[in-house]
Amino acid sequence: MKLLIYLLINGLAVFITGYILPGVRVGNFLTAMIVAALLGIVNTILKPILIILTLPITLLTLGLFTFVINAFLVLLVSALVPEFHVAGFGWALIFSFVLSIVSWFLQAIAK
């Protein structure tokens, strides 16, 4: 049950973030739920591998390179989900940053 609530909150966060940013288009709420689930899977599986592979540059940039990794993962999800479109790398970077803020806010409200 907790996982379902977490998915709903993240889906709502994706939907709100897509509404706020002009360079990101989310077709409908079902698309936002699919994007949230796929981002969760990609972040669970691929992100740790990418962080380990890019550890030297991540340490050199004091961890800021993880934002670049997040943006690439958002672009990957954008390529996989037909009704989710991100205009470019800059919008993916902004999307991942705004998404984390909106998600944090909604989770704080839910508790």
Residue pairs with C-beta under 8 A, 6 or more apart in sequence:
5 110
6 107
7 33
7 36
7 37
7 40
8 33
9 103
9 106
9 107
9 110
10 36
10 39
10 40
10 103
11 29
11 32
11 33
11 35
11 36
11 37
12 29
12 32
12 106
13 36
13 99
13 102
13 103
13 106
14 26
14 32
14 33
14 35
14 36
14 39
14 99
15 26
15 29
15 32
16 102
16 106
17 24
17 95
17 98
17 99
17 102
18 24
18 25
18 26
18 32
18 84
18 95
19 26
20 98
20 102
21 91
21 94
21 95
21 98
23 86
23 87
23 88
23 90
23 91
23 94
23 95
24 85
24 86
24 87
24 91
24 95
25 83
25 84
25 85
26 32
26 35
26 83
26 84
27 82
27 83
27 84
28 83
31 81
31 83
31 84
32 84
34 81
34 84
35 77
35 81
35 84
38 77
38 80
38 81
39 73
39 74
39 77
42 73
42 76
42 77
43 73
46 73
46 76
47 69
47 70
47 73
50 69
50 72
50 73
51 58
51 66
51 69
54 65
54 69
57 65
58 65
58 66
67 93
67 96
67 97
68 93
70 92
70 93
70 96
71 89
71 92
71 93
71 95
71 96
72 89
72 92
73 96
74 86
74 92
74 95
74 96
75 86
75 89
75 92
77 84
78 84
78 85
78 86
78 92
86 92
86 95
